[in-house]
C-alpha cells in the first residue's frame, strides 16, 4: 500500500513548520497561514490549522533504507530527544523483522523511523533526510478495531499480521494503517490514542477521509 498523501491537523502550525524545516532540515513548501506541505520521500504530508480548540496528535512512521537504521538514529539523536520505553530508545520486532525509534514533535505527534529488513532498499551513501523513503504507517484510532478492519478490507486492503480487539495492522510492509482502540497507550509514548480527523490518499485505492 503506497501512501501518496497524508493530511493531518494541528493547533501548533507555526511550531511544526519551524521544527520540520529548521530542526530536521526537511523540505517545507506551499506555506500559508493555514497549512504547509512536508515532503517525506515519495509521500506528501500536509499539516493544516485545526478548526477546533482541540490539539490533535497522530502516530506516523517514516520508512528508512534497511541498512541505515544505526546512522539514522545517530542523525536523529543529534536533533531531538529520542523517546524511551523502560531503558530502551529503539526496538526490534521479531515478527516484522524491523528496527524502530520514536520521537515527538512540538505538537505531540509520535514520529517513528522504521527499517524493514525484509525490503531490499539499501542506500550506498551517508544518511540524510533525502533517505527517508515515504510515510509507511498512519495511526487510525477507533472505538471498534475489528469493525474498522472490516471496512478497510471492503475497499481492498488486507490484514498484515495478527489482529486483536485493540490493535491491528492493515496494508502491507510498504504502507500500513495501525488501527488501535481509543485510549490505548501508544508504543514508546505516554499518550493515549484519541480520534482526530485525517485524510489519506492511497495509490490504486483513492482518498479516504477519516474521523
C-alpha angles and dihedrals in degrees: 000000000000115000103208098173135013124189119196134173130231142179090208104056097150093047091051093048091055092043098053095038103038105024100037097025095227127154112269119183144157089046119184133154088264104042149357135199125232121199111221103178107281092353128082112214116198122197114198130188110262114246093210137058090253121105107228123206131179144188115244130169127204121207119236131196106270093241098047105065097107092046092046090051092053090048093049095045090058090059109033141017110264116230116245134212109198101315097336130099094183137032139207121212114209092192093051097031089226141130121219141182129185141207137166126236123219092275093052095255109157107229119193126193109204135182114199106203094198089068119083098221104124120161124213101209140062116293121263136153088273087069092064098105106196146312103286103173135038122184112233113194120200143162091233117035098185093049091050091049089053091051091051090049090054090062092051105270121129137216114259113203129333121349127206137170090266105034136031132161112212124188126029142292091285096051135008143178106219098210111200135171117255113266093022108138112247116241113263090011141084091219120110117224116259132184114253129161120264139162126217130188113205123190112251091004106063138222120330124196111202131185 
